[in-house]
Structures are given as C-alpha cells and as structure tokens.
Amino acid sequence: MKEKHTLQHFFLFLKGIAMGAADVVPGVSGGTIAFISGIYEELVSTIHNLNFRFFSIWKEKGFLTAWKLYNLSFLVTLFGGVLTSILTLAKLIGWLLENQPILVWSFFFGLIVASIVYIGKQIKLWNIKIILAILLATFGSFYITLAEPMTSPESNWYIFFSGFIAIIAMILPGISGSFILLLMGSYEVILKTLNNFRESLFEANWELLGESILKLTIFLIGAVIGLKLFSGVLTWLFKNFRNLTLAILTGFMIGALNKVWPWKDVLSWRLNSSGENVPFLEESVLPSDFIGNPQLIGAIISMLIGFLSIFILERIASKKAEKI
C-alpha cells in the first residue's frame, strides 16, 4: 500500500515537471498538461478549498489532520515538480527553442492537437450552444495570439496585475501564462527581476536584493489572489456547466494552435533582457513559404511524437485508474 502511495506521488511529481516545462514556453499552457494527465479538476478544487480554517483545524485536531483534509500532499508534490522543472529544464528548453525552433514548436503543435481531441471527447452532449461556445473561444484565443505585445511601466501595481492575470492563463488549458506576460510587456520585467535576485545574492548587493524580493513578492501575491479567485469560478463552472466549460477550453486550445505553428515569418524584432534581438511580431506561413529550411520531415516526426505522447499518457493514466 505504501509502495502504491509512493508511486502515485512519483507520477504526480513527473506531471508537475511536465507542467513546469510547458509554462516556461510562451504559447504552451501548464493547464493543458494538467488536464490531459487527469489532475486538472483535483488541482482546481484543491486550490479553491484552501482557506484560513486550515490553522484552526491544525490547532484543534493537529497538523497531519489539517494537511490531509486540505490535500496538501497533492499540491506540494505537484508544485515541487513544477518548480524543479522551471529551475532545471528552462535553460534546456530555451536552448532548444533557439537552436531547433521548428522541431520544438512542431512537438508542441502535435501535443496540443492531441489535447484538443482528448478534451473534446469529454464533452458528453453536443448541441448548438456547445458548438457556438467552441467557435467563440477559438476566435478569442486566436485573437490573443495575434495581439501586439505592449510595453509596460515597471510599477508595483502593474506587476501585481500581471501576476493576477498570468496565473489565470496558466491554469487554463490552451492559454499560456508566459505568453500573456509577454503580451502585457511583463515577461522581460519578471525575467530581469529573477536574474537580479540571483545576482544580488552572489554579489551581496542588499539594495538590489531588497528591490527584487519586493517585486517578486508583489507578483506572487497577485498570482495567489488570481489563482484563488479563479479556481472558485472554474470549480463552479465544472460543477454546473461541465459540457459548456469543456467546450470553451477546447476552443481556447484550437485558437492557441496559431501561436505554436512551427513556420513563421518575423515581422519585427525587440531587445530582450540580455540585449539580444529576438522576434517581436510573427506571422504564421506555410512550410513552402518559409524563409529557410522548413525541416518538413523532422517537423512531421516531432508532431507525431507530441501527438502520440498524449495518448500514451492517457493510456498509462487509465491503467492506473483501473488498478486503483
């Protein structure tokens, strides 16, 4: 029994690693990974149930009782995987995106297409309302991928608002929190703050460390508040309008395919936090119209690997469910 419990936590940790890896890439949502791996509703409901009663239960019945009641082993294990992934895989994914962008985006394209099929299969009742919801969500998500990133002031209120909005996107399948930060002009700000935090620790620059901690704290407060409020909305929607909610999430992912389309022409460039020129506005094009080597065979193979990985993950999850 203990071995089964340990194995479940190990798989949960791996799902967290996959979520973290997805959230690092502007265009891919950790919420998508949570949904296809079968933990989405538990994640949303667990976050929604968190409140300050935890401390009174701790005082009355003990820490372990409160810990189990609020399902904190689930959250700690999952977010432990997310954090581990961000700290260890972010550099690798960044390198792959820089050196093999077509193959990486092809993999994510195949993964999201399979996710659309998987989530669409969860819709039990099809009617005009469901179809309209998918279409509206698709157009809304597609429009977001076309939006021009804005330049923002580095004010504390804007950083708070960025955290509030980005975390909502991160738990929605199909919408990338890091891409929303990019659209809001906050991606570089948060990245720069993280770099300043790390450098100030090594250089013992206490003034810079204080500024970095303040900004990161404000961002995290916004994220926690956004997560708590929106998880309640999602819990209510799944409970009362499950089919409609699934339809909207499916539409979000269909629209997001434009962002992860592997072949793009760069319309304009921007300077990143390292002073390097990186794409600012891009336009999706056909492989035949792509300037450079389209790597068509490699891209198709990467798409197939991404597509099949979802169904392998689904098969593993269903076998585990049968055993339990």
N, C-alpha and C positions, 0 to 999 in steps of 0.2 A: 504493500500500500504506500509505504514511504517512497519507494523507488518510482512508482507511478506519479506521485506528487512532485518529486524532483524532476522527472522527465517533462511533466506539464510546464513547470516553471522554466525549464531549459528552452522548450519550444516557444514559450511566451517571450523570453529574452531575445530569441532569434527574430521573432516578429517585430520586437522593438527596434532591433538593429536594422531591419528592412525599412521600417517607418522612418527612422532617422536618416538613412541613406536617401530615401525619396524626398524628404523635406529639405535636404541640402540643395537639391536641384531646382532652380526656378522653372516651374512648369509641371512638376510631378508632386502629387499630394500624398502625405503620410496617411491621410484619411482613407485613400483608396486601398492602401496596403492593409489597413485595419479592417476594412470591410471584406476584402476577399479572403483574409485569413480567419474570418469568423469571430472577431473580437470587438467589432465596431459598436454594437448595441450595449455590450457589457461595459465598454470603455466610457461611452456617453452617460449611461445610467449611473456608473460608479462615481464619475465626476459630479454629476447632478446631485447625488445623495450626500456629498461631503458638506458638512456644516460644523458649527462650533459645539454642537452637542457631543461631539467626539470627546471633548475634555471632561464634560460632566459624567459621561459613561466611564471614562478612564478612572475618574475619581471614585465612582460608586462601585464598579464591577471589575476594575483592573485594566491594565494596558492591553493585554492579549485579547480580552473580550471586545474592547473597542476596536482594536486592529482588525479582528476577524469580521466584526459587524460591518465595518466600512470597506471591506475588501481591499485593504491597503497592500497586501502582498501582491495582488494583481497589478496595482498602479506602480509600486516600487520596482517590481521586476520588469514591467514593460518600459517604463521611462528610464530605467537603468540601461536597457538595451538601446533606447533612443539616444541617450547621452553618450554611451560608448561608441555608437555609430558615428555621431557627429564629430567626436574628438578623433576618431581613428580613420574613418572612411572618407571624410570630407576632402582631405588632400588628394586621395586616390581618385575620387570622382572628379574633382577639379582638374587633375592631370589628364584623365581620360576625355573629359569634355574639351580640353584644349588640344589634345593630340589626335583623338579619334571621335570627333563630334557626331559624324553621320552614324557610326555604328552604335554609339551610346543612345542617341535620340531614337534610332530605329528600335533598339531593345525596349525603350520606354513606350514607344508607339505601340508595339505589339502587346506589351503588358497592359496598356490602358484599353486597347481594343478587346482583349480577353476579359478585362474587368467589366466592360460595358455589357458583354454577353452574359457574364456571371450575374451581375446585379439585375439586368433586365429579366433574367429567368426567375428572380424572386418575386416579380410582380404577378399576383395571382388573378387579378381581374383587369381586363383591357376594355376601355371604352373611350369615347371622345375626350372626356376630361383628362384621362391619363395621357393620351396622345398629345393634347394641347400643352399639358404640363411639360412633357419631354421637349416639345418644339420650343416653347418659351425659354426653358432652362438652357437649351442648346444655343439659342441665339444670344442669350445673356452672357453665357460663358464665352462664346466665340467673340463677342464684342470686347470683353475684358482682355482677351489675348491680343486684340488689335489696338488697345488703348496706348497712348504715348506716355511713357514714364515721366513723372513730374519731378521738379527739383524742389526740395522742401527745406525750410529752416530747421536747424538742429535744436529747436526749442523743446523743453521738457514736456509741454502739453502735446506736441506733435509726436514725440517718441512714445508717450503713453497711448495716444490714439493709434499709432502704428502697431503696438503690441496687442491692443484690443482687437483690431481688425485682422491682423495676420494670424492670430491663433484661431479665430473663427474659420478662416480659409484652410488652415492646416488640418482641421478635423472634418472638413467637408470633402468627400471623395470628388476628385476632378479639379479642385481648385488649389493651387499651390500657395502656401503662406509666404514662401520666399519670393515668389513671383509678384504677389500683392505688395510686399515690401519694396520690390524693385519699381513697381508702378507708382508707389507713393513717394519714391525718392529716398526711402529709409534703408534700403539694403546695404548701401555703402556706409551709411552712418553707423548702423549696428555692427557691421563688419569691422569698421575702423575702431569702434569702441571696444570690441573684443580684443583686437590687436593691441590697443593702448593698455588695456587691462593686463594682458600677458607681459608686455614690455615693461610696464611700470613696476611689476613685481620683481623682475630680474634686475632692473636698474635702480630699485629703491626710490623711485620718483613718487613720493607720497601725495603730492598735489594732483598729478595726473591719475594716480590710483583712485583718489577720492572722487574725482570727476567721472571716471569710468564706472566705478561702483554705483554712483548716483544715477547715471543714465541707464545702466543695466537693470538696476532695481526698479526704476520708473517703468521701463519696458516690460519687466516681468510682472509688475503689479497690474498693468494694463492687460497683459496676456491672461493672468489668473482671473481677473474680473470678467473679461470677454469669454473665457472658457466656461466659467461657472454659469453665467447668464445664458449663453447659447446652448450649453448642454441641456439646460432645462427645456428650452424651446424644442430641441431635437428629440428629447425623451417624450415630450407631449405629442409631437408630430408622429413619431413611430407608434405610439400607443393608440392614437385616434385616427390617423390618416396614413397608415403604413404604405399602402399601394401608391398613393399620391407622392409621398416622400421619396420612395424608391424611384418613381418616375422622374422627379426633379433631380435627384442625384445622378441618374442615368444620363439625363440631358446635360448636366454640368460636365460630365466626362466626355460626352460626344463633342461638345464645343471646345473643350480643352485640347482635343487632338491637334488643332491648328498650332498650338504652342510647341508641341513635341514633334511636329512634322520634320523629318531629318534634313530636307533640302530647302535652304533659304538663301535669299539674296540680302545682303546688308544694305540698308538704305541710308543709315547714318551711324556714327560712332560716338563713344563717350570715353572719358578717362575714368579708370577705376581707382580704388584707394591706393594702389601701388604706382599710379601714374602711367598705366598702360592703356592703350587704345583697345576697347572691347566693343562689340556690337551694341547699338542703342535701339534702333528700329530695324526690324527684319520683315521680309515678305516671303511667304511660302511659294515655292515654284515646283514644277515637275522635274523629275530627275534629268530629263532631256534638256531642260532649260537651265540647269545648274551650272554655274561657272566653276570649273574644276572637275576633279574626278568624282563622279557620283557614287562610286563603290557599290553599285547596284546589287551584285551577288552577295557581298558581305552584309549589306543592309537588309536584304530579304532573309538571310540566315539569322541575323540578330533579331529581326521582328518575330520570326518563328520561335526562337528561343524564349523571347519575352512572352509571347502568346501562350506557349506550351507550359511555361513555368507556373502560370496561374492555375491551370487545370491540374498540374501535378500537386500544387499546394492544396487545391480543393480536394483532391483525392486523398491526400495524407490526412487532412482535417476531418473528412467524412469517416475514414477508417478509425481515427482516434475516437470520434464521437460514438461509433458503433461499439467499441471496446468498453467505453465508459457507460 
